Amino acid sequence: MITRRLLEAPDGRGWQFLAILAAAAVVVPVLNVFVPQSSSFHVTTTTVALWGKYLCYALLALSLDLVWGYCGILSLGHGAFFALGGYAMGMYLMRQIGTRGSYAHPILPDFMMFLNWKELPWYWYGFNHFPYAALMIVLVPGVLAFVFGWFAFRSRVTGVYLSIITQALTFALMLGFFRNNFGFGGNNGLTDFYDLLGFSVRAPKTRAVLFSLSAVALGLGYLLAQAVVRSKAGKVLIAIRDAESRTRFLGYRVENYKTYVFTLSACMAGVAGALYVPQVGIINPSEFAPGNSIEVVIWVAVGGRGTLVGASLGAVIVNYLKTMFTAGMLAPYWLFVLGAMFVLVTIFLPRGVLGLLRRGQHPGNQPSAGADPSNARGLTPPAASGLAGSRASSTPSHSPCVGEGRLAQPAE
């Protein structure tokens, strides 16, 4: 049932996106591992690692688009969930070093030996086993998002106030992880990794496999997000985005839906962070920096908010430009370019790059510039469909629910 739901979710552009990811997951590793370096078709290991990092960023942007584009929750702290997933993976990789470290201690990482730690902190237990680490990669960001959402959404914190609180959350985590006595490597973070599941993380074949896993994870993340958006609960999420007060008046527990999608999004961001760490070889508190989370928002805006595919595309485009502009004399001007890009896209491309591509394909059938991005995908805003003409029940127990397949039951 779940598999059928996932396969029914993509539209035509979604299948194209999945086909590109599937092709990249196969072709790029083959060109890297099996094609000789002397060939013009050879893909270097550096390029594989770089584009693998882009795919992780694309999954992070997709997770943010799920909550911002479809539920109206502008999170300025999604980088925190990304970093927590990365730290969970980093702790596993550190436990695999063993006696190969500089201090040759079989249990304690080098930074703990340097700081004269006598024993391993309790929260490091279990990270020498990959299944436990994989569970923590999803569980830690998910639990934090659930607890945060439980209090914030039930307090009806919305808009700019919620954005500021999420930014304060990631800033507080950054300060905490900077402290050496917290047991996470302090300012230096976790680095100098050796093995992942018994394979060297520095070997070209391992890098190629990690690239493929990143592409697969992005594809699965897209399928999951599409399944959520196109489900009955997803229509309620869109209703919350378009008319939260009206949705609440109809009897829906808005805070439950928000907590659900926020937690799911955080888990996806944690997976992105876990795949990111072995490919870049380090995780440190700078990943919690609020500026990183704001940059993710720009990725989504550039690609196209409320499109999923556009969010992933925006992450790749912006980070590719960042790679180009941060090399050589243009490096000091990258932030100006990034800011200008966001302003120009907001003014001239409110639906992002993906909206521009759609307008080029269907020039005579496009909504106005101020229209909601979901309209371009064939989704009718609830405020204009079921919610507007519905008769709300006086009690939540008689109100329409998700299982009825529509937002409101029309009067007979």
N, C-alpha and C positions, 0 to 999 in steps of 0.2 A: 504493500500500500504506500509506504513512504517512498520507495523507489519510483513507483508510478507517478506520485506527486512531483518528485524532483524532475523527472523527464518531461512532464507536461508543462513545467514552468516556463522554459525559455521561449522567446518569440524568435522571429527570423534573425534579427541582429544578435540575439543571444546565442543562437546556434553558430553564427559566424565567429563570435568571440570565443566560444568553446572549441571550435575547430582550429582556430589560430593557436590557442593554448596547447591543444593536443599535438599539433604539428611541431610547435616549438619544443615541447617536452621530449619529443623523439629526435628531431632533426639536429637541434643544437648539441646535445651530448654526443651524437654520432659524429658530427663534424669536429668536435673537440677531441674525442678519444681515438677514433679510428682513421681519421684523415691525417696524413703526415703534415708536419709543420711547414714543409716546403711548398705545400699546395696553397693556391689562392683561396680555396674553399675552407681552409682550416680556421676554426674559431679558437682563439686563445683562451687559456684558463682564466686570465684576468677578465676578459669580456664575459665569460660565463658567470663568474662571481658577481660582476657588476650588474648584469641583467637579472640575475637571481635576486639581488637586493632590490631591484626595481619591482619585481613581482611581489616581494614581501610588502613593499610600500603600497602596491596596488591593492592587496588584500586589506591592508589597514584602511585605505581610502574607501574601499567598498563597505567595510564595517561602519565607518562614520556615515556614509551615505544612507545606510539602512535606517539610522536613527534621525538624521537631519533631513534627508530628502523625503522620507515617508512618514515620519512622526513629528517633525518640527522641533526636535531636540537638538539644539546647537551645542555640542559638547566641545569645549576648549581644553579638555583634559584627556582625550583619547590616547595620547602618547603614553600616558601612565599605564594603561592596560597593555600596550605594546611592550613597554619596558619590563613590566612584571613577568610577562611570558618569556621575554628574553633572559631575565635573571634566573628564572626557573630552569631554562635550558643551560645557562651558564653554570649554575650550581652542579648540574649533572656532569657537565664536561670537566669541571674542576675536580670532581670526585674520581674521575677516570684517570687523572694524572698519576696518582699513587706515588711510588718512590722515584719517579722520573723528574720530580721537581728539584729546585735548587737545594732545598733542605732535606730531600729524600725521605720525608715523613710519609708513612703509608696511609695516614688518615687526614691529617691537617693540611690544608692548602698552604702554599708558601707565604701568602700575606698574613696568615694567622701565626705562622712560626715567627715571622719578622716582628709581629706585634706582641710576641710572648704569650699567645693564647695557650692554655694548658689542655683544653679539651674542646671537642667539636660542639658548637651550639646545638640545642635540641632541634631547631627548625632546619638543620642541615641533614638530619637523619632521614634515611630512605632515598636520598638523591643519588646514591650509588647504583640504584636500580632504575632502568629506563621507564618501565611501566608507571612507577610512582612519579617520576619526573614528568611524564606525559600527562598524568592526571593533574599535577600541580600547575602545569602550563595553562590548562583550561580552568581549573578550579579556583586558583588564587585571583585572577582578574574577574572571574564570574562572581565570586563571593563578594569582593569589594564593590563591584557594580550593583549587585543585588542589595547590599546593605545601604549603599549610598542612595540608590533609587528608592528604596523603601521609605527612608526618611524624607528625602527631597520631594518626591512626587506626592506623597501623602500630605506634605505641608503645602502643596500646590505652588511650589516655587517654579516659575516659568520664565521664559524670555531671557533678557540680559542678566538677570539675577542668577539663574541657573548656570549660564555660561561662566559667570565670574566664580561661582562656587566650584565648578569643575576645574577651572584654572587654578584656584587655590588648592584643590586637592592634589594636583600633580606637582605644584610647587612645594607643598609640604612633604610629599614623598621624595622629591629631589633633595631637600635639605636633610631628611632622615638618612637616605642612602649615602650621602656625602660623609657621614660620620663613620670613622673607623671602628668605633665600639659597637656598631650594629652588626658586624660580621658579614658585610657584603663587599669588602675590598676598598671601601672609602672612595676617595677621588679617582683612584686607578681602576676601580671596578674589577671585573673578572676577565682574564685573558690568558694567553699562552696555553691554548687548548691542544690536546694531542689526538684523542680518539673519540669517535661517535659510533656506538654499537660495535666496537672492535675495529673500525676502519679509520684510518688516518684522515683527519679533517683537512689536511693540507694536500692530500693527493688529488691529482686532476680528476680521477674517476669519481672520488667522493664529491668533489665540487659539481661534477656533471649530474650526479644523482640528486644532490640537493637542489640544483636548478630544476630538475624534472619534478621533484616533490613540491617545490614552490609553485610551479605551474599547475600541478594537480590540485594543490590546496586552494589556489585562486579559483580554479574551475568549480570545485566543490563548494567553496564559499559563495560563488555566484549562484549556483543552483539552489543552495539553501536560502539565500536572501530572496531570490525570485519566488521560491515556494512560499516563503512567509508573506511576501508582498501580495501574491495572487491568491492567498488563502482568505477564508472568511475573516480571520483575525486581522489580516493585512488591510482589508477594507475599513475595518474599525480604526486602524492606525492612521490611514489616510484621512478618515473623518476627524480624528483628533487633531491632525495637522491643520485641516481646513477650518474646523469649527469645534474647538474643544468644549466650549460651554454648552453648545447644542448637543454634542455627543454625550456629555455628562447628564444633561437634562433628560435624555432618552433612557437613562438608567444604566449606562455602561460604566463599569469601574475603570475609569480612565487611568488611574494610578497603577492598576494591575497590568494593563497593556503596556504602559510606558516602562515599568520595571522589567517586564518580560523582554521587550525588544532591546532595552539598554543592556541587560545582562547578556543576551545572545550576542550583541555587537561586541561587548567586551571580551567574550570568549574567542571570537574570531580575531580580534586584535591581538590577543595573547598568542594564538597560533602563528600569526604573522611575525611576532617578535621572536618566537622560538626558532622559526626557520631562518630568521635574519642573523642571529648570533653566530652559528657555526660558519656562515658564509663570509662574515666580515671579521671574525676572530676576536671580537671584544664586545663587552657590554659594560657601560659605566653610567653614573648618575646623570650625565648630560642628556641621556635619552628621555629623562623626565622633564626637561626644560619646557616651560610653557610655550616658548617660541616654536618648538617642534609640533605641538598640537595645533597651533594656529596655522602652521604651514600645511598641515593635512587638510584643514578647511579650504585653503587656497587650491589644493589639488582637486578637491571635489567640485569647487566652483568653476575652475577652469575646464574640467572635463564635462561637467553637466550634472547639477544636483537633481536627484530623483530619477536617475537613469541606471545606476549600478555600473553598467558598462562604461559610461562616461567618466565616472569617478575613478575607475581603474585606469582608463586612458589618460586622464588628467595627471595621475600620480606618475605615470611613465614619462609623459611629455615634460612635466616640470622638472623631474629629477634628471632627465637627460640634458635639459638645458642647464641645469645647475652644474652638472659635470663639465659641460662645455665652458660655462662662464666662470667657474671657480679655478680655472687653470690659466696661468699666465697673468697678463696685465689687467684682465677684466675681473679678476677675483674681488677687488674691493667694491665693485659696483653691482654684485649679484643681488644684494638685498633691495637695491633700487629697482632693478629689473623685475624682481619678484613682486614688489609693491605695485609697480606700474602695470604688470600683467594682471594682477587682481582687479585694479581699478578699471582697466580697459575692458576686461571680460564682464565685469559687473554692469558697465554702461552699455557696451555694444553687443555683448553676447550673453544675455541673461540666462540662456539655456546651455551655455558652455560650448565647447568644441563639438560635442555630439549633436547638439541642437543645430549648429551651423551645417553639419554634414546632412542632417535630415532635411533642412531647408533647401539645400542644393539638390536633393533627390526629389523632393515634392514641393516645388516652389509655389504651387497654387493652392496648397491645402495646409497652411501653417497657422497656428494661433498667434495672437498678437504678442508683442515682446514682453508684456507684463503677465502673460498667462502662466498658469502653473505648469511646471515641467511634466507633471504626470499626465496632462491632457494629451501631450504628444505621443504618449504610449497607449492611448486608448482607454485611460482610466478616467471615469467621470467623477468629478469631485462630489463627495457625499452631500455637501451643502446644496448642490444643484440637482441632486437626484433624490435618493430615498429620504434623506434627512429633512429636506425642505418641505416636502408634502406629506410628511408622516404625522400621525397622531400619537403623541407620546402618552404612555401610561402614567397613571398617577403614582404607581409604586414600581420600584425596580424589579420586583418579582414578576410583574406582568409585561415588562419591557422586552423588546426583541433581543435575542441573544445571538452569539456568534454561530451557534449550531443551526439557526434558522436559514443561514445562507444569504441574508440581506440585512441591511441596517435597520429597516423599519418595516412593519407590516401595514400596508395600506388599508384604510378603512373600506369595508365592503359596502 
